[in-house]
């Protein structure tokens, strides 16, 4: 992520390729002593780095295909929020809000305080002309970000 944040695409690809090779040797995801790692973990990092680099279409295309069912809850929720951010960037707000609500159902406390969900819900609330939808108003109220 640090390489993506400084817009170093070559370094991002180098790190992800190395992580992918290591993950393939493991053959499955594991979480030994809180070191969650494996092929699906690399895939979610590929989506996160794509978003950092502004490659929204990559995230939208590849994000839904990642099987997060065996990952720790925190990682599943983070991936769902990252995918919501990608949909929102393409003005697919309804789909993005549905993902935020799905994540909230899994881990309400994480979604309530996570910077991605708070940013998305705040931005959507500010973009509204008139009264926000019942779903948006509800999540915004639960997050305490807007009225």
C-alpha positions in Angstrom: 0.0 0.0 0.0 2.8 2.4 0.7 4.2 2.0 -2.8 0.7 2.6 -4.2 0.3 5.8 -2.1 3.4 7.2 -3.6 2.2 6.2 -7.1 5.1 3.7 -7.7 3.3 1.2 -10.0 6.4 -0.8 -10.7 7.1 -1.3 -7.0 3.4 -2.2 -6.4 3.5 -4.9 -9.1 6.9 -6.2 -7.9 5.6 -6.6 -4.3 2.3 -8.1 -5.5 4.0 -10.6 -7.8 6.3 -11.7 -5.0 3.4 -12.0 -2.6 1.4 -14.0 -5.2 4.3 -16.4 -5.6 4.5 -16.9 -1.9 0.8 -17.3 -1.6 0.7 -19.9 -4.3 3.3 -22.0 -2.4 0.9 -21.9 0.6 -2.0 -23.0 -1.7 -4.6 -21.6 0.7 -5.4 -18.8 3.0 -4.4 -19.1 6.7 -4.2 -17.0 9.8 -1.4 -18.3 11.9 -0.7 -16.1 14.9 -2.7 -13.3 13.3 -0.6 -13.2 10.1 -3.6 -13.6 7.7 -2.0 -14.5 4.4 -2.7 -16.5 1.2 -4.0 -16.2 -2.3 -7.2 -14.4 -1.5 -5.3 -11.9 0.8 -3.1 -11.1 -2.1 -6.1 -10.6 -4.3 -7.7 -8.1 -1.9 -4.4 -6.2 -1.7 -4.4 -6.1 -5.5 -7.9 -4.4 -5.3 -6.8 -2.0 -2.6 -3.7 -1.0 -4.5 -5.6 -0.6 -7.7 -7.9 1.9 -5.9 -5.0 3.8 -4.4 -3.5 4.1 -7.9 -6.8 5.3 -9.3 -7.5 2.1 -11.3 -11.1 1.9 -10.4 -12.1 -0.3 -13.3 -9.7 -3.0 -12.1 -11.3 -3.0 -8.7 -14.8 -3.1 -10.1 -13.9 -5.9 -12.5 -11.9 -8.1 -10.1 -13.2 -7.2 -6.7 -16.5 -9.2 -6.8 -14.6 -12.3 -7.9 -12.5 -12.5 -4.7 -13.7 -15.2 -2.4 -13.4 -13.7 1.1 -15.5 -16.4 2.8 -12.5 -18.0 4.6 -10.8 -14.7 5.5 -11.0 -13.1 8.9 -14.0 -10.8 9.4 -11.9 -7.6 9.4 -10.4 -8.5 6.0 -13.8 -9.4 4.5 -15.3 -6.1 5.7 -12.4 -4.1 4.5 -12.6 -5.7 1.1 -16.3 -5.0 0.9 -15.7 -1.3 1.8 -13.0 -1.1 -0.8 -15.4 -2.5 -3.4 -18.0 0.0 -2.2 -15.5 2.8 -2.8 -14.9 1.5 -6.3 -18.6 1.5 -7.2 -19.0 4.9 -5.7 -16.2 6.2 -7.8 -18.1 5.1 -10.8 -21.3 6.7 -9.5 -23.0 3.4 -8.7 -24.1 4.8 -5.4 -26.9 2.3 -4.8 -24.6 -0.7 -5.3 -22.0 1.0 -3.1 -24.5 1.7 -0.3 -25.7 -1.9 -0.5 -22.1 -3.0 0.1 -21.7 -0.7 3.0 -24.9 -2.0 4.5 -23.7 -5.6 3.9 -20.5 -4.8 5.7 -22.3 -3.1 8.5 -24.4 -6.3 9.0 -21.2 -8.3 9.5 -19.3 -5.9 11.7 -21.3 -2.8 12.7 -18.5 -1.4 15.0 -15.9 -1.7 12.3 -18.0 0.0 9.6 -19.2 2.7 12.0 -15.6 3.9 12.6 -13.8 2.9 9.4 -12.5 5.9 7.4 -13.7 4.5 4.0 -17.3 3.9 5.2 -17.4 7.3 7.0 -16.0 9.1 4.0 -18.5 7.4 1.6 -21.6 8.0 3.7 -20.6 11.6 4.4 -20.0 12.3 0.7 -23.2 10.7 -0.3 -25.1 12.8 2.3 -23.6 16.0 1.1 -24.4 15.2 -2.5 -28.1 14.7 -1.8 -30.6 17.1 -3.2 -33.4 17.0 -0.8 -34.0 14.3 1.7 -31.6 11.3 1.7 -33.0 7.8 1.2 -34.2 5.9 4.2 -31.2 3.5 3.9 -28.6 6.3 3.6 -30.1 8.3 6.4 -30.2 5.2 8.7 -26.6 4.3 8.2 -25.5 8.0 8.5 -27.4 8.2 11.8 -25.8 5.0 13.1 -22.4 6.4 12.2 -23.3 9.8 13.6 -21.9 11.5 10.5 -24.9 13.5 9.3 -28.3 14.5 10.8 
